[in-house]
Amino acid sequence: MTTRHAFDVYIPLHGFRWDGDNLAFVPGLNIRKLTAEPDLTRFAEWLTPMELGNLKNEVSHWLTFETTSGVDPSSGVVSNLFLLSLWLAKATKTHIAFRFKVGKEAAEDLTRMARYLDQFEYVEGSTHEKFDNDDLRKAGQYFQAMFSMPVDTRLVMAQILTLNGCWQSHWHSAISLFAAASETLLTYLKAPGLTERLATAYACLLHTAKHERDSAYLDFRECYETRSDIVHGRGLNVPKADRLAKVVRWQNLLRNLWIHILGDPSLIAVLNGDDALREAHIAPIVKGYSPPP
């Protein structure tokens, strides 16, 4: 029989700016401005003096929660979904470098540390400086919607693709993953005409007014053209001066799509279904829409 252990998890939030002190982000998951950081002496052999100094002097808020070994979701999944939910609410420079786990059983020296080798990349000039309470309220709603999704479903795969896109430092890899995430969210049919079908589904799911649909349709088409240039070997044709702006454009497109989906539980259920269920839902929505040339 596997022995399970309970842990307190402490995650320093680098680059996180918020004027508040303590917040129940969602039940069981807290953002805390600690008056003194957790006792990290037991982790000292794994941290450099500079890293210890940065934790003491540069980190104001920590993410804290309890977990049990061998129980899903893992603390790594929780931290990734937390970062993704923040990104959906507002792009900032927030990232995670470490995750500390301290055993709750006093009789045993149970300590764990994870070092994050990836962090959310950001484009200078496209991020916000800090969160406000409304941002964090929205982020908590996004977290709960994503957290409640069963594993091994289509939308969880889209989460993973989105996360990996956010971690990419190469512009072409980021765009390819964001595009793959959008396809995972919107695809409902195997047939020619994929680009127009995706753009139409995107426009019609998010909007009802013709002019708004037309604008969204063209936005998706233009973003997808960059994706096609990359995956078909024409990425060098994209001017260097435009590449980061195109990453930001893809981020905003995918963010808008995710926010719309996460706000509609019935749509989540549909998009986690098979192609037939998706088509039965999307086909009536796009029927009669004539996209611009």
C-alpha positions in Angstrom: 0.0 0.0 0.0 1.4 3.4 -1.0 2.0 5.7 1.9 0.6 9.2 1.2 2.0 12.3 2.8 0.5 15.8 3.3 2.4 18.8 2.3 2.2 22.6 2.5 3.2 24.1 -0.8 4.9 27.5 -1.1 5.4 29.1 -4.5 7.1 32.4 -4.8 5.6 34.6 -7.4 8.3 36.5 -9.2 7.2 39.7 -11.0 3.8 39.5 -9.4 2.5 43.0 -8.6 -0.7 43.5 -6.6 -1.6 46.1 -3.9 -3.4 43.6 -1.7 -2.0 41.4 1.0 -4.0 38.2 1.1 -6.6 36.6 -1.2 -8.4 33.3 -1.4 -7.8 33.0 -5.1 -10.1 29.9 -5.2 -11.1 27.7 -2.3 -7.9 26.1 -1.0 -5.6 28.2 -3.1 -4.3 31.5 -1.6 -2.2 34.4 -2.6 -0.4 35.7 0.5 2.0 38.6 1.2 4.1 36.8 3.8 5.7 39.0 6.5 8.6 36.5 6.5 9.3 34.0 3.8 9.0 30.3 4.7 12.0 28.8 6.4 14.1 27.8 3.4 17.2 26.6 5.3 16.3 23.0 4.5 16.5 23.9 0.8 19.7 25.9 1.1 21.8 23.1 -0.5 19.7 23.4 -3.7 19.6 27.2 -3.9 22.4 29.6 -4.7 23.0 32.6 -2.4 21.8 34.9 -5.2 18.6 32.9 -5.5 18.0 33.0 -1.7 18.6 36.8 -1.8 16.1 37.2 -4.7 13.4 35.3 -2.8 13.9 37.5 0.2 14.2 40.9 -1.5 12.3 40.7 -4.8 9.3 38.4 -4.1 6.4 40.0 -2.3 3.6 37.4 -2.7 3.5 33.7 -2.5 1.0 31.1 -3.8 0.2 28.7 -1.0 -1.9 25.5 -0.7 -2.0 22.0 0.7 -1.5 18.8 -1.3 -1.2 15.1 -0.8 1.4 12.9 -2.5 0.1 10.7 -5.3 -3.2 12.6 -5.6 -4.2 14.4 -8.8 -4.0 17.1 -9.8 -0.3 17.5 -8.9 1.0 20.7 -7.4 2.8 21.2 -10.8 -0.5 21.2 -12.6 -2.0 23.6 -10.1 0.8 26.0 -10.5 0.7 25.8 -14.3 -3.1 26.4 -14.3 -2.6 29.3 -11.9 -0.1 31.0 -14.3 -2.4 30.3 -17.3 -5.4 31.8 -15.6 -3.4 35.0 -14.7 -2.2 35.2 -18.4 -5.8 35.0 -19.5 -6.8 37.8 -17.2 -3.9 40.1 -18.0 -0.5 39.6 -19.5 2.2 40.5 -17.0 5.8 39.5 -16.2 4.7 37.1 -13.5 6.6 33.8 -13.5 7.4 30.9 -11.2 11.0 29.8 -10.6 10.6 27.4 -7.7 8.0 25.3 -5.9 8.7 24.3 -2.3 6.8 21.5 -0.5 7.1 21.0 3.3 5.8 17.8 4.9 3.1 18.4 7.5 4.1 15.3 9.5 6.5 16.5 12.2 8.0 13.1 12.7 9.4 12.9 9.2 11.7 15.2 7.3 9.6 15.5 4.1 10.9 18.3 1.9 10.6 18.7 -1.8 11.7 21.4 -4.3 11.0 21.8 -8.0 12.9 24.2 -10.1 11.1 25.6 -13.2 13.3 25.7 -16.2 10.6 27.4 -18.3 8.8 30.7 -17.7 6.1 32.6 -19.4 7.7 34.7 -22.1 6.5 38.3 -22.7 6.9 40.8 -25.4 8.2 44.1 -24.1 5.5 46.8 -24.4 2.6 44.3 -24.5 2.4 43.6 -20.7 0.7 45.3 -17.8 2.6 46.2 -14.6 0.2 44.8 -12.0 -3.1 43.1 -11.3 -6.1 44.6 -9.6 -8.7 42.8 -7.5 -11.0 42.5 -10.5 -8.3 40.9 -12.6 -7.7 38.3 -9.9 -11.4 37.6 -9.5 -11.6 36.9 -13.2 -8.4 34.8 -13.1 -10.0 32.7 -10.3 -13.0 32.0 -12.4 -10.8 30.9 -15.3 -8.8 28.7 -13.0 -11.9 27.0 -11.7 -13.3 26.4 -15.1 -10.0 24.8 -16.4 -9.4 22.9 -13.2 -12.8 21.2 -13.4 -12.1 19.8 -16.8 -11.6 16.0 -16.9 -8.1 14.9 -17.9 -7.5 13.5 -21.4 -10.1 15.7 -23.0 -9.8 18.0 -26.0 -9.8 21.2 -24.0 -7.1 20.0 -21.6 -5.0 19.3 -24.7 -5.6 22.9 -25.8 -4.5 24.0 -22.3 -1.2 22.2 -22.7 -0.6 23.6 -26.2 -1.4 27.1 -24.9 0.9 26.7 -22.0 3.7 25.5 -24.2 3.1 28.5 -26.5 3.4 30.8 -23.5 6.8 29.2 -22.6 8.3 29.6 -26.0 11.1 32.1 -26.5 11.2 31.5 -30.3 8.5 33.5 -32.1 7.8 30.8 -34.7 7.4 28.1 -32.1 5.0 30.2 -30.1 2.8 31.0 -33.1 2.8 27.3 -34.2 1.6 26.2 -30.7 -1.0 29.0 -30.4 -2.4 28.1 -33.8 -2.5 24.4 -32.8 -4.3 25.3 -29.6 -6.9 27.3 -31.6 -7.4 24.4 -34.0 -7.8 22.1 -31.0 -10.5 24.4 -29.7 -12.4 25.0 -33.0 -11.9 22.0 -35.3 -15.1 20.0 -36.0 -14.8 18.5 -39.4 -12.2 16.7 -41.6 -12.6 18.4 -45.0 -11.0 20.9 -47.3 -11.4 24.6 -46.4 -9.9 24.4 -42.9 -8.8 28.0 -42.7 -12.1 29.5 -43.6 -14.0 27.0 -41.4 -11.8 27.9 -38.4 -12.0 31.6 -39.0 -15.8 31.4 -39.4 -16.2 29.4 -36.3 -14.1 31.8 -34.3 -15.9 34.8 -35.6 -19.4 33.4 -35.1 -18.8 31.9 -31.7 -17.5 35.1 -30.3 -19.9 37.6 -32.0 -23.4 38.0 -33.4 -23.2 41.4 -35.2 -22.0 41.2 -38.8 -19.4 43.9 -38.6 -17.8 42.3 -35.4 -17.8 38.9 -37.1 -16.2 40.3 -40.2 -13.4 41.9 -38.1 -12.8 38.8 -36.1 -12.9 36.6 -39.2 -10.2 38.8 -40.9 -8.1 38.8 -37.8 -8.1 35.0 -37.6 -7.3 34.7 -41.3 -4.4 37.1 -41.1 -3.0 35.4 -38.1 -3.4 32.0 -39.7 -1.5 33.1 -42.7 1.5 33.7 -40.5 1.1 30.2 -39.1 1.0 28.8 -42.6 4.1 30.6 -43.6 5.9 29.1 -40.6 4.8 25.5 -41.0 5.2 25.5 -44.8 8.8 26.7 -44.7 8.2 30.4 -45.5 8.8 31.8 -42.0 11.8 33.7 -43.2 9.5 35.8 -45.4 7.9 37.3 -42.2 9.8 40.6 -41.6 11.9 40.6 -38.4 10.3 43.8 -37.3 6.8 42.2 -37.5 7.5 38.9 -35.7 6.9 39.8 -32.1 3.8 41.8 -33.0 2.4 38.8 -34.7 3.1 36.7 -31.5 1.1 39.3 -29.5 -1.7 39.2 -32.0 -1.9 35.5 -31.7 -1.9 35.7 -27.9 -4.7 38.2 -27.9 -6.8 36.1 -30.4 -6.3 32.9 -28.3 -6.9 34.7 -25.1 -10.3 36.1 -26.4 -11.2 32.6 -27.5 -10.4 31.0 -24.2 -12.2 33.6 -22.2 -15.4 33.1 -24.3 -15.2 29.4 -23.9 -14.5 29.4 -20.1 -17.5 31.7 -19.5 -19.9 29.2 -21.0 -20.2 25.8 -19.3 -22.4 24.4 -22.0 -19.9 25.3 -24.7 -17.1 23.6 -22.6 -19.2 20.4 -22.7 -19.7 20.7 -26.4 -16.1 21.4 -27.3 -14.9 18.5 -25.1 -17.1 16.2 -27.2 -16.4 14.6 -30.5 -16.5 16.2 -34.0 -20.1 15.3 -34.5 -21.2 17.0 -31.3 -19.1 20.1 -32.1 -20.5 20.3 -35.7 -24.1 19.9 -34.4 -23.5 23.0 -32.2 -21.4 25.1 -34.5 -23.1 24.6 -37.8 -26.3 26.4 -36.9 -24.3 29.3 -35.5 -22.3 29.9 -38.6 -25.2 29.2 -41.0 -26.0 32.1 -43.1 -22.9 34.0 -42.4 -21.0 35.3 -45.5 -17.4 36.2 -44.6 -15.7 39.1 -46.3 -13.5 38.3 -49.3 
